[in-house]
Amino acid sequence: MGKEGKGNFQLKTPKGTRDWSGTDVVLREQIFTTITNVFKRHGGVTIDTPVFELKDTLTGKYGEDSKLIYDLADQGGEICSLRYDLTVPFARFCAQNAVQNIKRYHIAKVYRRDQPAMTKGRMREFYQCDFDIAGQFDPMLPDAEILRIVKEVFEELPEWKGKFTIKINHRKILDGIFQICGVPEDKIRTISSAVDKLDKSPWEEVRREMVEDKGLAPEVADKIWTYAQLKGGKDVVEKLQAMPEVVANESAKQGLENMALLCDYLEIFDVMPALSVDMSLARGLDYYTGVIYEVVTEGSAPSASTKDVAKKEKKQKKSADPDEDRSNDPTIGVGSVAAGGRYDELVGMFSGKPIPCVGISFGVDRIFSITKARLSESQALRPTEVDVFIMAFGGGKEFTGMLPERMAVAKQLWDAGIKAEYLWKTKPKLQNQFKAAENGKVPWAIILGEDELKAGKIKVKEMGLPDGHPEKDGVVVEKAKLVEEIQARLSGKASLPDRTV
Amino acid sequence: MGKEGKGNFQLKTPKGTRDWSGTDVVLREQIFTTITNVFKRHGGVTIDTPVFELKDTLTGKYGEDSKLIYDLADQGGEICSLRYDLTVPFARFCAQNAVQNIKRYHIAKVYRRDQPAMTKGRMREFYQCDFDIAGQFDPMLPDAEILRIVKEVFEELPEWKGKFTIKINHRKILDGIFQICGVPEDKIRTISSAVDKLDKSPWEEVRREMVEDKGLAPEVADKIWTYAQLKGGKDVVEKLQAMPEVVANESAKQGLENMALLCDYLEIFDVMPALSVDMSLARGLDYYTGVIYEVVTEGSAPSASTKDVAKKEKKQKKSADPDEDRSNDPTIGVGSVAAGGRYDELVGMFSGKPIPCVGISFGVDRIFSITKARLSESQALRPTEVDVFIMAFGGGKEFTGMLPERMAVAKQLWDAGIKAEYLWKTKPKLQNQFKAAENGKVPWAIILGEDELKAGKIKVKEMGLPDGHPEKDGVVVEKAKLVEEIQARLSGKASLPDRTV
């Protein structure tokens, strides 16, 4: 990056953006495909909204982070801005089209004019990958479906099975607990933000913030701590339901009933083993109204001594938007890899008619980085999907290069849908053809020899076999049966029995 | 669109943009998948570049159409613009990374602040779908591969097989012919643009433009016409090669040798039947240096009386960029559905080191519109991919709704990767469940009955069977074998033989 081109021209992408290419883009596409397959399994439909919206559409949705919105230049006509997330465009879409219910997914880039930190993975252009359910349904059924989707995604991503935890809480339980503890109504949101830091800061630091910075009575703070430490499975819900002061609070009571029902559903869906009901989870965004959740993984949770972290936290003013905290500093972990919750009021901000919504956003950039690190230890990605490289064997003055013959074989394979390449040289050296196949990690070679071809035969060779393997030099097959032979080998079946070895 | 929201707020997408949803987005995704599969079959790798580039990167690449570029507001820092096409970012990528060779595809949105004509399909945000090959190879081999890709794409798109023609010409042949006819060197580009109108205007009108507007001698124009009428297969190349004055021209001679070789290769690849060597094809863009081609289809070629068209042409100043001519006016056709050519100099504009390139851009918006029109006559698209809808059968006071049972079946199917839904109601009416399945065009229903379930049985029903069909009311199968049963039915195999009818 930053290489100079002709003259004074800077040959680079804009600050905070990057090109994706090579095996990085291959892996990212695999992640998208895995996630999309899960979304489709649950009846998801995709929508595609414009990359920019009327500026008014975004105004008043992001609080002080509105300053991070990219505006288009005023070139006459409407004033527009690049989208900041996919949720507000989704709410605009629902309101504009008076959508009654939808399960929609959207995988697309969003834009934030933040101070980029490329090494930490904080970019100005990055992908979001959202699934949201809008509509009026019986309680906790869409919520359960979302959490089942989360489980399927992380079980199906390579190297994630068994390595993730879904932390869950409920805004109504939290609000109820704050009331019970005696937090004044106007301090509930700010105290909630303080509680949300408990995954990164020790209690002493959070307590100090509550008492010194936010003016909470110390005994109220200490009471919050007795609840905030609760975490576990459904037992946490039952424990709270057994506390008379808790169920006496209407908000907490309702939230706990919701959570108990959700746990029943998640029991059926086999999601409970991955779940952690966690009273210290609060989430930053104001618009959540029900369940809230985030997914953490090995290496995404904080790993440094809590004191160091507390110091860092003090120095860095934390952004109000939880997604902004995309630090990859290994001493503090990367934060959550997916997060979401129920937000029943957002669509109403556009149309005046609220539609209940619940959703999840997968942080594909973080998921990509972690997956890449885990994979690189075990397996290498193929840069292309080409399965067969067609080569000509020969040399010397007599060697024609067999270009028409290689092209004819390529055509035959393409006609059958097989991914195949050959070298664009009339007389290629065998060595260069092997090199090209190896560079592309192509698993199979077809090698044409003039004598064999005259006899209607063709050689098929698996690349990368160890010395001494009986098929190291390839096997000779009938040219007429080439496609079936290759298809059998690609589908992992034993090759055709009647081939000539 | 244009509905009013709360207060003065306008609930709409920006001018010239639209949301994609419903079966439109399903069909468009199918088109993307078909095209991507072909690209991958030929070893294509994708790259993803930022949606905006440094303004300097785009400057000086689009001539007078530069005024259509969207700029980002100056909010401090670098000055950026939204990409206008995918070709210039690709050239920037190749130069920046000193790419020696690549087969890259890129499917993404581009932005042009043109006067939108939504009914004609001319949008300010639209998709391009490009495949380009960069690198030094033996002559015409990458060019042949691109044209084979074009053939495969249009043969595999639904309702396109046999309905497209690839028009092809070569800049060097054209330039040679112009020299032979006596076109002054400084008029070659502008006369070339006039010739390019022959697909929409009659010769009389093009001749008038050449002579009256562009000051060409009438006998020169008439000589051009003798060549411009030539069209056909390889015979056109042979006819020109048999003309002594043509082969005496070095440029024409080289171009014809190229074309003859390309035709030999396309013969092997079975592309010739779809090809029309057409001496009236010139293409607008300046940067082409070798073969040029465009794909036309029934309904994309002009259909009105040529006089009317000529009048229209006179009124509308034609844009210098051929992609701009996206009119859907049925009297003049939609123009080409894919176009491209060889451009050996563009990368050199960035790095000073030219890399030979050849490419194709598919006009997915046009392809979408034509495919949609053709499909709507015969078949309906499914809005989701859900294969199974799980229902509870029952009613009256005793009816529990069997929610846990429906959820358990859903889990069982999801675990097996089967796409399934159920109604998010604790006690749904059977009628509403059928309605939901019908609305989603879900092909299969699983119907739970309390008595059957107790006996370990479950009913499977194909939706939409005609009255009198033996399986109209469904078939009862073992609950334990449900997944195999569904998988067998979805894979199109006969259902398992041992099921209970």
Interface residues (C-beta under 8 A of the other chain):
Chain A: M1 K3 G5 K6 F9 Q10 L11 K12 T13 P14 K15 T17 R18 D19 W20 S21 G22 V25 V26 E29 N37 K40 R41 H42 G43 G44 V45 T46 I47 D48 T49 P50 V51 F52 E53 L54 D56 Y70 D71 L72 A73 D74 Q75 G77 E78 C80 L82 R92 F93 A95 Q96 N97 R104 K109 Y111 R113 E125 F137 D138 L141 P142 A144 E145 R148 E152 D264 Y265 I268 F269 D270 M349 F350 S351 G352 P383 T384 E385 V386 P404 M407 A408 A410 K411 W414 G417 I418 K419 A420 E421 W424 K425 T426 G440
Chain B: M1 K3 G5 K6 F9 Q10 L11 K12 T13 P14 K15 T17 R18 D19 W20 S21 G22 V25 V26 E29 N37 K40 R41 H42 G43 G44 V45 T46 I47 D48 T49 P50 V51 F52 E53 L54 D56 Y70 D71 L72 A73 D74 Q75 G77 E78 C80 L82 R92 F93 A95 Q96 N97 R104 K109 Y111 R113 E125 F137 D138 L141 P142 A144 E145 R148 E152 D264 Y265 I268 F269 D270 M349 F350 S351 G352 P383 T384 E385 V386 P404 M407 A408 A410 K411 W414 G417 I418 K419 A420 E421 W424 K425 T426 G440
